[in-house]
Amino acid sequence: MDRLKGKVAIITGAAGGMGKADALLFAKEGAKVVITDLQEEKIQEVVKEIETLGGEAIGLKHNVASEEDWVSVVDAAIAKFGQINILVNNAGISDAVPFLDQTVERWERTMTVNVTSIFLGQKYVIPHMIEAGGGSIVNISSIAGLTGGSGAGPYTASKGAVRMLTKATAVDYAKHNIRANSIHPGYIETPMTVDLMKDEQMVQWFLMQTPLPRLGKPEDIAQGVLFLASDESSYITGVELPIDGGYYAK
């Protein structure tokens, strides 16, 4: 308890799945949480859950690909809580379409939502972290950002970009006591993967790729996000943390 006491966190894509798990755990550990998503009703439900647990949060409708929305979210966070110490860039999309079937429009949408959003979040949050004396940025990438992902070229490219943008941020802002790390989830049961999980053959294939004999849960990722967001990882920056049941170890 209280591993994030006194800290203010922005978590994107927090209406469900990994982002929601992050938000609930952060609140439990004492953080004041700004949770954002396009799904406004679900965001308010998460806020109510946090308040029921005795935590403090606000929920904001947020298109992470919009610079204007990022300005509004950061301004609202400062107006409500006075500072920003943690940024979790969790929002993202998947687009598993064969490479030759892709269009420029789909490519650009994937890169905008998965990469440009992180650039924008960092651009508008980092000045407030500098003012606060430091902070922690946790960017959610994927195992596809570490290995070549079959049948998902743009997604794989975007997640690789997240990994390297994170490292560049870590190097550039370490002097301000700002840390930046990326997390690379494996096969996790989330709303984004729910359709895939209905296919028993696909589930068995996922399990065959994963040394630990189960799929991951959002809470597995949240524990890693919490560690990197907290002062327990105060000498860790610029690293990628696979949380993948051993997939990347093979």
C-alpha positions as CSV (number, residue, x, y, z in Angstrom):
1,M,0.0,0.0,0.0
2,D,1.0,3.7,-0.6
3,R,3.7,2.9,-3.1
4,L,2.4,5.9,-5.1
5,K,1.2,8.1,-2.3
6,G,1.3,11.7,-3.2
7,K,1.7,11.1,-6.9
8,V,-0.6,12.1,-9.8
9,A,-0.9,9.8,-12.8
10,I,-2.4,10.0,-16.3
11,I,-3.4,6.7,-17.8
12,T,-4.7,6.5,-21.3
13,G,-6.9,3.8,-22.7
14,A,-8.2,3.1,-19.2
15,A,-11.9,2.2,-19.9
16,G,-11.0,-1.5,-19.7
17,G,-8.3,-4.1,-20.0
18,M,-4.8,-3.2,-19.0
19,G,-5.5,0.5,-18.6
20,K,-8.3,-0.1,-16.2
21,A,-6.2,-2.6,-14.2
22,D,-3.4,0.0,-14.0
23,A,-5.9,2.7,-12.8
24,L,-7.4,0.5,-10.1
25,L,-4.0,-0.6,-8.8
26,F,-2.6,2.9,-8.9
27,A,-5.5,4.2,-6.9
28,K,-5.1,1.4,-4.4
29,E,-1.5,2.3,-4.0
30,G,-2.3,6.0,-3.2
31,A,-2.1,7.8,-6.5
32,K,-4.6,10.4,-7.7
33,V,-5.5,9.1,-11.2
34,V,-6.6,10.9,-14.4
35,I,-8.0,8.2,-16.6
36,T,-8.8,8.8,-20.3
37,D,-10.4,6.9,-23.1
38,L,-12.8,7.5,-26.0
39,Q,-15.4,5.4,-24.2
40,E,-16.7,8.1,-21.9
41,E,-19.4,6.0,-20.1
42,K,-17.0,3.2,-19.2
43,I,-14.4,5.7,-18.0
44,Q,-16.9,7.1,-15.5
45,E,-17.7,3.6,-14.3
46,V,-14.0,3.1,-13.6
47,V,-13.9,6.4,-11.7
48,K,-16.8,5.2,-9.5
49,E,-15.0,2.0,-8.8
50,I,-11.9,3.9,-7.7
51,E,-14.0,6.2,-5.5
52,T,-15.7,3.2,-4.0
53,L,-12.3,1.9,-3.0
54,G,-11.6,5.3,-1.3
55,G,-9.4,6.6,-4.1
56,E,-9.5,9.8,-6.1
57,A,-9.8,10.0,-9.9
58,I,-11.2,12.0,-12.8
59,G,-12.2,10.5,-16.1
60,L,-11.9,12.4,-19.4
61,K,-12.9,11.6,-22.9
62,H,-9.7,11.6,-24.9
63,N,-8.6,10.9,-28.5
64,V,-4.9,10.2,-28.0
65,A,-4.2,11.1,-31.6
66,S,-5.5,14.7,-31.1
67,E,-3.0,17.3,-30.0
68,E,-5.9,19.5,-28.8
69,D,-7.2,16.7,-26.7
70,W,-3.8,16.2,-25.1
71,V,-3.6,19.9,-24.2
72,S,-7.1,19.7,-22.6
73,V,-6.3,16.5,-20.6
74,V,-3.0,17.9,-19.2
75,D,-4.6,21.2,-18.4
76,A,-7.5,19.4,-16.6
77,A,-5.0,17.2,-14.6
78,I,-3.1,20.3,-13.4
79,A,-6.3,22.2,-12.6
80,K,-7.6,19.3,-10.5
81,F,-4.4,17.9,-8.9
82,G,-1.7,20.6,-9.3
83,Q,1.0,18.3,-10.7
84,I,1.7,15.3,-12.9
85,N,4.3,12.7,-11.8
86,I,3.4,9.6,-13.9
87,L,2.3,9.1,-17.5
88,V,1.2,5.7,-18.7
89,N,0.7,5.7,-22.4
90,N,-1.5,2.6,-22.7
91,A,-3.9,3.4,-25.5
92,G,-3.4,1.7,-28.8
93,I,-4.9,-0.3,-31.6
94,S,-4.1,-3.5,-33.4
95,D,-4.4,-4.1,-37.1
96,A,-3.6,-7.7,-38.1
97,V,-4.0,-7.4,-41.9
98,P,-1.6,-9.0,-44.4
99,F,1.0,-6.5,-45.5
100,L,0.0,-6.4,-49.1
101,D,-3.6,-5.8,-48.2
102,Q,-2.7,-2.7,-46.1
103,T,-3.5,0.8,-47.3
104,V,-1.7,4.0,-46.6
105,E,-4.7,5.2,-44.6
106,R,-4.6,2.1,-42.3
107,W,-0.9,2.4,-41.9
108,E,-1.1,6.1,-41.0
109,R,-3.9,5.4,-38.5
110,T,-1.9,2.7,-36.8
111,M,1.2,4.9,-36.5
112,T,-0.8,7.9,-35.4
113,V,-2.7,6.1,-32.6
114,N,0.2,3.9,-31.4
115,V,3.2,6.3,-31.8
116,T,2.2,9.9,-32.4
117,S,-0.1,9.7,-29.4
118,I,3.0,8.9,-27.2
119,F,5.0,11.8,-28.7
120,L,2.1,14.1,-27.9
121,G,1.6,12.8,-24.4
122,Q,5.3,13.2,-23.6
123,K,5.5,16.7,-25.2
124,Y,2.8,18.1,-23.0
125,V,3.4,16.2,-19.8
126,I,7.2,16.4,-19.6
127,P,7.3,20.2,-18.8
128,H,5.1,19.5,-15.8
129,M,7.3,16.6,-14.7
130,I,10.3,18.9,-14.8
131,E,8.4,21.4,-12.7
132,A,7.6,18.6,-10.2
133,G,11.2,17.6,-9.9
134,G,11.0,14.4,-12.0
135,G,8.6,11.7,-13.0
136,S,8.1,8.3,-14.6
137,I,6.8,7.6,-18.1
138,V,5.7,4.0,-18.9
139,N,4.9,3.3,-22.5
140,I,3.0,0.2,-23.4
141,S,4.6,-1.5,-26.5
142,S,4.2,-5.2,-27.3
143,I,6.3,-8.3,-27.8
144,A,5.8,-7.3,-31.4
145,G,8.1,-4.4,-30.7
146,L,10.9,-6.9,-29.9
147,T,10.4,-9.5,-32.6
148,G,9.0,-9.6,-36.1
149,G,5.2,-10.1,-35.9
150,S,3.8,-12.2,-38.7
151,G,0.8,-10.7,-40.5
152,A,0.9,-7.4,-38.7
153,G,3.5,-5.2,-40.3
154,P,2.2,-1.7,-39.4
155,Y,1.4,-2.8,-35.8
156,T,4.9,-4.3,-35.4
157,A,6.5,-1.2,-36.8
158,S,4.5,1.0,-34.5
159,K,5.4,-1.0,-31.4
160,G,9.1,-1.0,-32.4
161,A,8.9,2.7,-32.7
162,V,7.4,3.0,-29.2
163,R,10.4,1.1,-27.9
164,M,13.0,3.4,-29.5
165,L,11.1,6.6,-28.7
166,T,11.1,5.5,-25.1
167,K,14.8,5.0,-25.1
168,A,15.4,8.4,-26.7
169,T,13.2,10.0,-24.1
170,A,15.1,8.3,-21.3
171,V,18.4,9.6,-22.6
172,D,17.1,13.2,-23.2
173,Y,15.4,13.7,-19.9
174,A,17.4,11.8,-17.3
175,K,19.0,15.0,-16.3
176,H,15.6,16.2,-15.1
177,N,15.1,13.0,-13.1
178,I,12.5,11.8,-15.6
179,R,12.6,8.1,-16.3
180,A,11.0,6.4,-19.4
181,N,10.6,2.7,-19.8
182,S,8.6,0.4,-22.1
183,I,6.5,-2.6,-21.3
184,H,6.1,-5.4,-23.8
185,P,3.0,-7.5,-23.1
186,G,2.7,-11.0,-24.5
187,Y,-0.7,-12.7,-25.2
188,I,-3.0,-11.0,-22.7
189,E,-6.8,-11.5,-22.3
190,T,-8.2,-8.0,-22.9
191,P,-11.1,-6.5,-24.7
192,M,-8.8,-6.0,-27.7
193,T,-8.2,-9.7,-27.9
194,V,-11.6,-11.0,-26.9
195,D,-12.6,-12.1,-30.5
196,L,-9.3,-13.9,-30.9
197,M,-9.9,-15.7,-27.6
198,K,-13.1,-17.2,-28.9
199,D,-11.1,-19.3,-31.4
200,E,-9.9,-22.3,-29.5
201,Q,-7.3,-23.1,-32.1
202,M,-5.9,-19.6,-31.8
203,V,-5.8,-19.9,-28.0
204,Q,-3.9,-23.2,-28.2
205,W,-1.5,-21.5,-30.6
206,F,-0.9,-18.7,-28.2
207,L,-0.3,-21.2,-25.4
208,M,2.2,-23.1,-27.5
209,Q,4.2,-19.8,-27.9
210,T,4.3,-19.1,-24.2
211,P,6.5,-21.2,-21.9
212,L,4.4,-20.4,-18.8
213,P,1.2,-22.5,-19.2
214,R,-1.4,-19.8,-19.3
215,L,-2.3,-16.6,-21.0
216,G,-1.6,-13.3,-19.3
217,K,-4.1,-11.1,-17.5
218,P,-4.3,-7.3,-17.3
219,E,-3.3,-7.5,-13.7
220,D,0.0,-9.1,-14.7
221,I,0.8,-6.1,-16.7
222,A,-0.4,-3.7,-14.0
223,Q,2.1,-5.0,-11.5
224,G,4.9,-4.2,-13.9
225,V,3.6,-0.8,-14.7
226,L,3.3,-0.1,-11.0
227,F,6.9,-1.1,-10.4
228,L,8.2,1.2,-13.2
229,A,6.0,4.1,-12.1
230,S,7.0,3.9,-8.4
231,D,10.2,5.0,-6.7
232,E,11.2,1.4,-6.3
233,S,12.6,1.6,-9.9
234,S,14.3,4.9,-9.4
235,Y,17.6,3.8,-11.1
236,I,15.9,2.1,-14.0
237,T,15.4,4.0,-17.2
238,G,15.5,3.3,-21.0
239,V,14.7,-0.4,-20.6
240,E,12.1,-2.7,-22.1
241,L,10.3,-5.1,-19.8
242,P,8.7,-8.1,-21.5
243,I,5.7,-9.4,-19.5
244,D,5.0,-12.3,-21.7
245,G,5.1,-15.6,-19.9
246,G,8.6,-16.3,-21.3
247,Y,7.8,-15.8,-25.0
248,Y,10.8,-13.5,-25.6
249,A,13.1,-15.9,-23.8
250,K,12.8,-18.5,-26.5
